[in-house]
């Protein structure tokens, strides 16, 4: 029986995507459809790009895909901050800090990977 080594960033981004889906549903229930779609797109894209990076063709390809995930994470943080600071939107709770944590891990992965080139 083969076991796979846990991958923290893959796991964190997957859990984050599930939380983003739930938050987007709250936004939709509050008739905030455009913002719900935007946060859903960028929020779940983080994990999708991280997963895609796991099958990269080269280290440069891996770094490129992780950079895309980092950009999506920055964009998601922006949308969450807008909602946090607006009186007209449900507050995102700890999604902002979780997004920042993911961004920090991605930054470290990218930096470490660049040192291997």
Secondary structure, DSSP 8 states (H G I E B T S, - for coil): -------HHHHHHHHHHHHHHHHHHHHHHTT-HHHHHHHHHHHHHHHHHHHHHTT-SSHHHHHHHHHHHHHHHHHHHHHHHHHHT-TTS---TTHHHHHHHHHHHHHHHHHHHHTT-
